[in-house]
Amino acid sequence: MLTQSIITIVAIIILALVALKIMKSVMKAVFVFTGLLILAGAVFGYVLYQDVNDFRQNFQSKPSLYILEKDSKAIAAVEGIISEKNILVKEDRFSEIKTAALSKDYKKILGNDYRIFIMQDTAFYKTVNLTIDGSEISTEEAITALSSDIPINTFITYSGKKTTKEKVMENLNVDDESGFRSKAFLALLDSAAGEDRTGFLVAGLKNKNIEVYPNTILFSVAKSLPANFLNSFIKVG
């Protein structure tokens, strides 16, 4: 009887020691996991902070390339600082942009631009009308014209004006079809964004109508970030 009691006590002690060892291992694992989680969060926060700071410093002072796409095809583009004077894209440059857009190889056309903003046509359809060369046309008509191989002539058809391609180019002060595309794209931006270009850009990032290259951590998580947070550092004049 005494022997059985001793065996029971020994068994209980062994089980307690095993349980304690397991608990220590679990607690150690939890501690390590929590530490790694905190470290990962700190690294993520630091990288995000650096990215936000970089964007704040450079977006308003360096030129970027803005591309309007429809069905993965570039139909217009403009370069420059969005809050200042924009540079119209020439035919040779636009040809490079179209080729890069088809293959999604934006690295080839980044050049000295700070970022490339790829805007889908779906970002503009809330706009009812816009004015180009004194003629009011619908957003759908503008995008259809830009999608055409002869955008100026298509625009003239929609405008209902008795004019010529040369006259439109003269009025808009452009040298070629690509210059017209740039002017029409800017008219779309002005009509869609109005005075709230910041809100337009933020909304596009969040609903994925606008993509950014290089796609740094900031833009990778933009959809999940609060709009107020994005608005706080994206300031578009």
SULCORMO-V69489 format. One record per residue. OMEGA is omega as a letter, one per 30 degrees, with the letter a starting at -180 (none if undefined). Layout:
omega->OMEGA
omega->OMEGA
This chain:
omega->l
omega->l
omega->l
omega->l
omega->l
omega->a
omega->a
omega->a
omega->l
omega->l
omega->l
omega->l
omega->l
omega->l
omega->l
omega->l
omega->l
omega->l
omega->l
omega->l
omega->l
omega->a
omega->l
omega->l
omega->l
omega->a
omega->l
omega->l
omega->l
omega->a
omega->l
omega->a
omega->l
omega->l
omega->l
omega->l
omega->l
omega->l
omega->l
omega->l
omega->l
omega->l
omega->l
omega->l
omega->a
omega->a
omega->l
omega->l
omega->l
omega->a
omega->l
omega->a
omega->l
omega->a
omega->l
omega->a
omega->a
omega->a
omega->a
omega->a
omega->a
omega->l
omega->l
omega->l
omega->l
omega->a
omega->l
omega->a
omega->l
omega->a
omega->l
omega->l
omega->l
omega->a
omega->l
omega->l
omega->l
omega->l
omega->l
omega->l
omega->a
omega->a
omega->a
omega->a
omega->a
omega->a
omega->l
omega->a
omega->l
omega->a
omega->a
omega->l
omega->a
omega->l
omega->l
omega->a
omega->l
omega->l
omega->a
omega->a
omega->a
omega->a
omega->a
omega->l
omega->a
omega->l
omega->a
omega->a
omega->a
omega->l
omega->a
omega->l
omega->a
omega->l
omega->l
omega->l
omega->a
omega->a
omega->l
omega->a
omega->a
omega->l
omega->a
omega->a
omega->l
omega->l
omega->a
omega->a
omega->l
omega->a
omega->l
omega->l
omega->l
omega->a
omega->l
omega->l
omega->a
omega->l
omega->l
omega->l
omega->l
omega->a
omega->l
omega->l
omega->a
omega->l
omega->a
omega->l
omega->l
omega->a
omega->a
omega->l
omega->l
omega->l
omega->a
omega->l
omega->a
omega->a
omega->a
omega->a
omega->l
omega->a
omega->a
omega->l
omega->a
omega->a
omega->l
omega->l
omega->l
omega->a
omega->a
omega->a
omega->l
omega->a
omega->a
omega->a
omega->a
omega->l
omega->l
omega->l
omega->l
omega->a
omega->a
omega->l
omega->l
omega->l
omega->l
omega->l
omega->a
omega->a
omega->a
omega->a
omega->a
omega->l
omega->a
omega->l
omega->l
omega->a
omega->l
omega->a
omega->l
omega->l
omega->l
omega->l
omega->a
omega->a
omega->l
omega->l
omega->l
omega->l
omega->a
omega->l
omega->f
omega->a
omega->a
omega->a
omega->a
omega->a
omega->l
omega->a
omega->a
omega->a
omega->a
omega->l
omega->l
omega->a
omega->l
omega->l
omega->l
omega->l
omega->a
omega->a
omega->l
omega->a
omega->a
omega->a
omega->none
